[in-house]
Amino acid sequence: MTDAPPPSTGPIALRCSILKHVPHGFSTRCGGVSSDAYASLNFGNPGGTPMDDRDPPENINENYRLLLDAVGADPQGLGRRVLEVNQVHGGVVDVVTRANPRPELAHDPKADALVTDDPAMILAVRTADCLPLLLSSGDGRIVAAVHAGWRGIIAGAVPSTVRAMIDLGATEIVAAIGPCISGEAFEVGEEVAAEFERHFKPETLVVLRQPAKGGEPWNKPHIDLKRAAFLQLAGSGAVGAQVLPNCTYLEPELFFSHRRESGKTGRMASVIGPAS
């Protein structure tokens, strides 16, 4: 485990030119109000954390306010509603439309992806090594946010989200793949590698067994989640994708990492909303 230094004065969020027509952003760990293991822009608590060790909800709410302001999520003051899901590392996509905004929801639905055409919504997924994915139709009318760890990739969260967007009327879908653990850092067991080898051809280089620049093979296989998501997007009908190069594990000054911090760490949020 690598001890993370105090957060730098880096950016609150990273944005992608491919999504320039819609409000969006991938948060870093910089510029928030949380402290200790959650310093400083935290959006969640590890599962099973005792109440005394949890980041207070008021901190997380203020962090969301800072993030949404930084990415220009509500420039017209519409009071957009942040919609999250209870992430379960699967492939379920929850669709919330303008015609059915579902204000009756008392708790976050169990899913790993959200799709909406409602400009009153901001979709959010939380990650700390898993892959965040933000998508938009070409006109910015329909957007989606996806949380995809290795289980979500295998479960088809990415292609299922693209299909849900198309069913809602999206065309010319583009995507941004955000910061996650890199192939260099994501060591897995042979059973996980076998799952990916069943889903991806060897020449796609999703399963890695030695560093890209050559050298001795790793003791265990590694998985390139960004490459896997990119291939699934290309095979599902998306017309373009932008991949951010950042690794959550290897950049402790900018990102939380579940693996680096052995579970006790904060969460980044990736947010997107339809064009208003």
Secondary structure, DSSP 8 states (H G I E B T S, - for coil): --------S--SEE--GGGTTS-EEEE-S-S-S--GGG-SS-----TT--GGGS--HHHHHHHHHHHHHHTTS-TT----EEE--B--SS--EEEE-SS---TT--S--B-SEEEE--TTEEEEEEESSSEEEEEE-TTSSSEEEEEE-HHHHHHTHHHHHHHHHHHTT--S-EEEE--B--TTT-B--HHHHHHHHHHS-GGG--EESS-TT--S--SS-EE-HHHHHHHHHHTTT--EEEE---BTTT-TTT---TTTTTT----EEEEE----
